[in-house]
Amino acid sequence: AQKVTQAQTEISVVEKEDVTLDCVYETRDTTYYLFWYKQPPSGELVFLIRRNSFDEQNEISGRYSWNFQKSTSSFNFTITASQVVDSAVYFCALSENILTGGGNKLTFGTGTQLKVEL
Amino acid sequence: DAGVTQSPTHLIKTRGQQVTLRCSPKSGHDTVSWYQQALGQGPQFIFQYYEEEERQRGNFPDRFSGHQFPNYSSELNVNALLLGDSALYLCASSTGLADEQYFGPGTRLTVT
């Protein structure tokens, strides 16, 4: 069965520090998607990125970057020069069976609470 | 462009009662999924609707049921409420069964 592990429960950094959030996943499928979502105190999950299992290229979007390594089943997320507005809970998620058309159920990790202080 | 909307925002019910939560998908989306998020936990998948049919279901009892209407909006019904059903219920929509999901603000359900 699929599983997503976010071992870091809470991380505190000072503004402008870089921070990396870890995500390790388990799946028996060879084709799958990985996601990161941000959940601010308001509660709404905000989509950040989707990566498919065929593409191991790292991606950068502004201050955000993602490192996908199939060899270690990891999909880590780095925020460069963190800001107070980055404070939120961040979830990593996995979706299997992406080629079967059977649905795109998401399996989430338990989340990492990021606190960025001045 | 309206995003995913959910109603009500908050709800308080008593054990044993029944509740109905509503979701309108993002414009252009035809698939709706429901998730339950207990305090301090990640969201747990309840079920997914596409073309008015339940396409996938998570490990939730039959007390949890749903419906999708022709306009793609959806309802989540929970019968015989238990204290453990207290959670944030999130609705997500997508285009078809493979696209990324966009989430609504959630309904906070408290069972007393």
Chai-1 contact restraints between the chains, C-beta under 6 A:
chainA,res_idxA,chainB,res_idxB,connection_type,confidence,min_distance_angstrom,max_distance_angstrom,comment,restraint_id
A,G43,B,L88,contact,1.0,0.0,6.0,A-B,restraint_1
A,G43,B,P105,contact,1.0,0.0,6.0,A-B,restraint_2
A,G43,B,G106,contact,1.0,0.0,6.0,A-B,restraint_3
A,E44,B,F103,contact,1.0,0.0,6.0,A-B,restraint_4
A,E44,B,P105,contact,1.0,0.0,6.0,A-B,restraint_5
A,L45,B,F103,contact,1.0,0.0,6.0,A-B,restraint_6
A,F47,B,E100,contact,1.0,0.0,6.0,A-B,restraint_7
A,F47,B,Y102,contact,1.0,0.0,6.0,A-B,restraint_8
A,R50,B,E100,contact,1.0,0.0,6.0,A-B,restraint_9
A,F91,B,G42,contact,1.0,0.0,6.0,A-B,restraint_10
A,I98,B,A98,contact,1.0,0.0,6.0,A-B,restraint_11
A,G101,B,L97,contact,1.0,0.0,6.0,A-B,restraint_12
A,G103,B,Q48,contact,1.0,0.0,6.0,A-B,restraint_13
A,G103,B,R55,contact,1.0,0.0,6.0,A-B,restraint_14
A,G103,B,Q56,contact,1.0,0.0,6.0,A-B,restraint_15
A,G103,B,L97,contact,1.0,0.0,6.0,A-B,restraint_16
A,N104,B,L97,contact,1.0,0.0,6.0,A-B,restraint_17
A,N104,B,A98,contact,1.0,0.0,6.0,A-B,restraint_18
A,K105,B,F45,contact,1.0,0.0,6.0,A-B,restraint_19
A,K105,B,Q56,contact,1.0,0.0,6.0,A-B,restraint_20
A,F108,B,G42,contact,1.0,0.0,6.0,A-B,restraint_21
A,F108,B,P43,contact,1.0,0.0,6.0,A-B,restraint_22
A,G109,B,G42,contact,1.0,0.0,6.0,A-B,restraint_23
A,T110,B,G42,contact,1.0,0.0,6.0,A-B,restraint_24
A,G111,B,G42,contact,1.0,0.0,6.0,A-B,restraint_25
